[in-house]
């Protein structure tokens, strides 16, 4: 189990040892680190503010790591493309355990958004609209916020970016993936910690989940909170993902089609898997597959043009 967890941590936090240094004349923002947005020691975020008097909005990134690893330091390098124009934040959150569950992490995200709004109001840049995004478990939290809180978010949600996020925790393919990894017991532990519900005999059968099991997992699955009023979403997923089933994003895509919600499904067939081509592990910023980064920046700019104007 220990070796599996170490390997999984490497896959899901994926902090590349890369330089983010730019020529001084290209840096037109101020970076502030380790700001506290809550009472827990992990309720901290980093935030950069454009030196220009007006920003185009706020980008909040949530790291991955199966809800129990990773930190704000694991932000994507490609976000540097937006720092001269946007307020850009990367947050840490509490880790799930026997007493901290997904609803508590949702509270952390909501507290971070509220803090960013007040921070912007105190420091001159108008918060504008919010782009909320994440990778893996961070994308799961970003989607939950976007689809559940869009109507009362203190910063209006412009759109969401889901990078290989678990959209349907009840997808039986999740269980099959962990069985292939010979980590079925870890899967059950993860389901219990995220939901706060103890899985009992009969909750999982050869055909799938029992009714109580499905309800338990649906309660923490973003796809079940999509409505006609949900904000647009950019979905990024590689078919070779061996951890979060590609079928999760296909289902989310279908729901958006049914509701007629604008979205961009970046279905990838390049074999970059769950980690989206990220490089070495070492606790810092993440550089994903270069082609993916360039494409994602282009699509994000298209959505910024459509949805970030007040």
C-alpha positions in Angstrom: 0.0 0.0 0.0 2.8 2.4 0.9 4.4 2.1 -2.5 1.1 2.5 -4.2 0.3 5.7 -2.3 3.8 7.1 -3.1 3.2 6.4 -6.8 -0.3 7.8 -6.7 0.9 10.9 -5.1 3.5 11.3 -7.9 0.7 10.9 -10.5 -1.8 13.2 -8.9 0.2 16.1 -7.6 2.8 16.2 -10.3 4.7 19.2 -9.4 7.3 19.8 -12.1 10.7 21.2 -11.3 10.5 24.1 -13.8 11.6 27.7 -13.8 8.9 30.4 -14.0 11.4 33.2 -14.3 10.7 35.9 -16.8 12.6 39.0 -18.0 11.8 41.8 -15.5 10.2 43.9 -18.2 7.6 41.2 -18.8 6.5 40.9 -15.2 3.7 43.4 -14.6 2.1 41.9 -11.5 2.8 41.6 -7.7 2.8 38.2 -6.1 1.8 37.7 -2.5 2.2 34.3 -0.8 0.7 32.4 2.1 -2.3 34.6 2.8 -4.7 33.0 5.3 -8.3 32.7 4.2 -9.5 30.6 7.1 -8.7 29.2 10.5 -7.0 25.9 9.5 -3.3 25.9 8.9 -3.9 24.7 5.3 -6.4 27.5 4.6 -3.8 29.5 2.7 -3.5 30.8 -0.8 -1.0 32.7 -3.1 -2.4 35.5 -5.1 -0.9 37.8 -7.9 -2.3 41.2 -8.8 -1.7 42.9 -12.1 0.1 46.2 -11.7 -2.6 47.7 -14.1 -5.4 49.6 -12.3 -8.0 47.2 -13.7 -8.0 43.4 -14.0 -10.0 41.3 -16.4 -11.2 39.0 -13.6 -10.1 36.4 -11.2 -8.6 32.9 -11.9 -8.6 30.5 -9.0 -6.7 27.2 -9.3 -7.3 24.2 -7.0 -4.5 21.5 -6.9 -5.0 17.8 -7.3 -3.9 14.9 -5.1 -6.9 12.6 -4.3 -8.1 15.3 -1.8 -5.4 14.3 0.7 -2.1 15.5 -0.9 -0.7 18.4 -2.9 -0.7 22.2 -2.2 -1.2 25.6 -3.7 2.5 25.4 -4.9 1.3 22.8 -7.5 -0.2 25.5 -9.8 0.1 25.2 -13.6 3.0 27.2 -15.2 0.7 28.2 -18.1 -1.3 30.5 -15.7 1.6 32.9 -15.9 0.2 33.8 -19.3 -2.7 35.5 -17.5 -1.1 37.2 -14.5 -0.5 40.5 -16.2 -4.3 40.8 -16.9 -6.0 38.8 -14.1 -5.9 38.4 -10.4 -4.6 34.8 -10.2 -4.8 32.7 -7.0 -3.8 29.2 -6.1 -5.3 27.7 -2.9 -4.5 24.9 -0.5 -7.4 23.2 1.3 -7.8 20.8 4.2 -7.2 17.1 3.5 -9.9 14.6 3.8 -9.8 12.1 6.7 -12.2 10.4 9.1 -13.6 13.8 10.1 -13.0 16.1 7.1 -15.1 15.3 4.1 -15.9 16.8 0.7 -18.5 19.2 2.1 -15.8 20.6 4.3 -13.5 21.1 1.3 -16.4 22.8 -0.5 -16.5 25.2 2.5 -12.8 25.9 2.0 -13.3 26.8 -1.6 -16.2 29.1 -0.8 -14.2 30.8 1.9 -11.3 31.3 -0.5 -13.5 32.9 -3.1 -15.0 35.2 -0.4 -11.5 36.1 0.8 -10.3 36.9 -2.8 -13.3 39.2 -3.3 -12.6 41.2 -0.1 -8.9 41.2 -0.9 -9.6 42.7 -4.4 -11.9 45.4 -2.9 -9.2 46.4 -0.4 -6.4 46.4 -3.0 -8.1 48.3 -5.9 -8.5 45.7 -8.7 -12.2 45.0 -9.3 -12.8 41.3 -8.9 -14.9 41.1 -12.1 -15.8 37.5 -12.8 -14.4 34.2 -11.7 -12.7 31.5 -13.7 -12.5 28.5 -11.3 -10.4 25.6 -12.4 -8.4 22.6 -11.1 -6.8 19.3 -12.0 -8.1 15.9 -10.8 -9.5 16.2 -7.3 -9.1 20.0 -7.6 -11.2 20.0 -10.8 -13.8 18.0 -8.8 -14.0 20.8 -6.2 -14.0 23.5 -8.9 -17.0 21.9 -10.6 -18.9 21.4 -7.3 -18.4 25.2 -6.6 -19.3 26.2 -10.1 -22.5 24.1 -10.4 -23.7 24.5 -6.8 -22.7 28.0 -6.0 -23.0 29.9 -9.3 -26.2 31.6 -8.2 -24.8 33.1 -5.0 -21.0 33.2 -5.5 -19.6 36.5 -4.2 -17.6 36.7 -7.5 -19.9 35.7 -10.4 -18.6 32.5 -12.1 -17.6 33.2 -15.7 -16.7 29.6 -16.5 -15.1 26.5 -15.1 -12.1 24.5 -16.4 -12.2 20.8 -15.5 -8.9 19.0 -16.1 -9.4 15.3 -15.7 -11.8 15.8 -12.8 -14.0 13.1 -11.3 -17.5 14.2 -12.5 -19.3 11.1 -11.4 -18.0 9.4 -8.3 -20.5 6.6 -8.8 -19.2 5.5 -12.2 -18.4 1.8 -11.7 -15.4 2.3 -14.0 -13.7 4.0 -11.0 -13.9 0.7 -9.1 -12.6 -1.3 -12.0 -9.7 1.1 -12.5 -8.6 0.6 -8.9 -9.1 -3.2 -9.2 -6.7 -3.2 -12.1 -4.2 -1.4 -9.8 -5.0 -4.0 -7.1 -6.1 -1.2 -4.8 -9.8 -1.9 -4.3 -9.5 -1.5 -0.5 -7.9 1.9 -1.0 -10.8 2.9 -3.3 -13.3 2.0 -0.6 -11.3 4.0 2.0 -11.3 7.0 -0.4 -15.0 6.8 -1.0 -15.7 6.7 2.8 -13.4 9.7 3.5 -14.7 11.8 0.7 -18.4 11.2 1.5 -18.4 10.5 5.2 -20.4 7.4 4.6 -19.2 4.0 5.7 -19.5 1.5 2.9 -21.1 -1.8 4.2 -21.6 -5.2 2.7 -24.0 -5.0 -0.2 -23.2 -1.4 -1.2 -21.1 -2.8 -4.0 -22.2 -5.7 -6.1 -21.0 -7.4 -9.3 -23.4 -5.2 -11.3 -22.5 -1.9 -9.6 -23.5 0.0 -6.5 -26.6 -0.6 -4.3 -29.2 2.2 -4.1 -27.7 3.5 -0.9 -24.2 3.4 -2.4 -25.3 5.3 -5.5 -27.0 8.0 -3.4 -23.9 8.4 -1.3 -21.6 8.9 -4.3 -24.1 11.0 -6.3 -24.2 13.5 -3.4 -20.6 14.4 -4.1 -20.7 14.1 -7.9 -20.6 17.3 -9.9 -22.6 15.9 -12.9 -25.7 15.6 -10.7 -25.6 19.3 -9.9 -25.5 20.6 -13.5 -28.6 22.6 -14.4 -29.7 24.8 -17.3 -28.3 27.7 -15.3 -24.8 26.2 -14.9 -21.8 28.2 -16.1 -19.9 27.2 -19.3 -17.2 24.6 -18.8 -14.0 23.6 -20.6 -13.5 19.8 -20.1 -10.0 18.3 -20.6 -9.6 14.5 -20.5 -7.4 11.9 -22.1 -8.8 8.6 -23.1 -5.8 6.9 -21.6 -6.6 8.0 -18.1 -6.2 4.9 -15.9 -7.4 6.6 -12.7 -10.4 8.9 -13.4 -12.5 7.2 -16.1 -12.8 9.1 -19.4 -16.4 8.1 -19.3 -16.8 10.7 -16.5 -16.1 13.5 -18.9 -18.1 11.9 -21.7 -21.1 11.8 -19.3 -20.6 15.5 -18.3 -20.4 16.4 -22.0 -23.7 14.7 -22.7 -25.4 16.5 -19.8 -24.2 19.8 -21.1 -25.5 18.9 -24.6 -28.9 18.1 -23.1 -29.2 21.4 -21.3 -27.7 23.4 -24.2 -24.9 24.8 -22.0 -21.9 26.2 -23.9 -18.9 24.0 -23.3 -15.7 22.8 -25.0 -14.8 19.1 -24.7 -11.1 18.8 -25.2 -11.0 15.1 -25.7 -7.4 13.9 -26.0 -6.1 10.8 -27.7 -2.4 11.4 -27.2 -1.8 8.9 -24.4 -0.8 11.6 -21.9 -3.1 10.0 -19.3 -4.4 11.3 -16.1 -1.3 13.4 -15.4 -1.9 15.3 -18.7 1.8 15.0 -19.6 3.1 16.6 -16.5 6.8 16.0 -15.7 8.8 15.2 -12.6 7.6 15.4 -9.1 9.2 17.8 -6.7 6.7 20.1 -4.9 6.5 23.1 -7.1 4.7 24.4 -10.2 3.4 22.0 -12.8 4.2 22.0 -16.5 1.7 20.0 -18.5 2.1 18.7 -22.0 3.2 21.7 -24.1 0.7 21.1 -26.9 -2.1 20.8 -24.4 -1.0 24.0 -22.6 -1.0 26.0 -25.8 -4.4 24.7 -26.8 -5.9 25.3 -23.4 -4.6 28.9 -23.2 -6.1 29.6 -26.6 -9.5 28.1 -25.6 -9.5 29.9 -22.3 -8.8 33.2 -24.1 -11.8 32.5 -26.3 -14.0 31.9 -23.3 -12.6 35.0 -21.6 -13.7 37.1 -24.6 -17.2 35.6 -24.3 -17.8 35.4 -20.6 -15.6 37.7 -18.6 -17.2 41.0 -19.5 -19.5 42.3 -16.8 
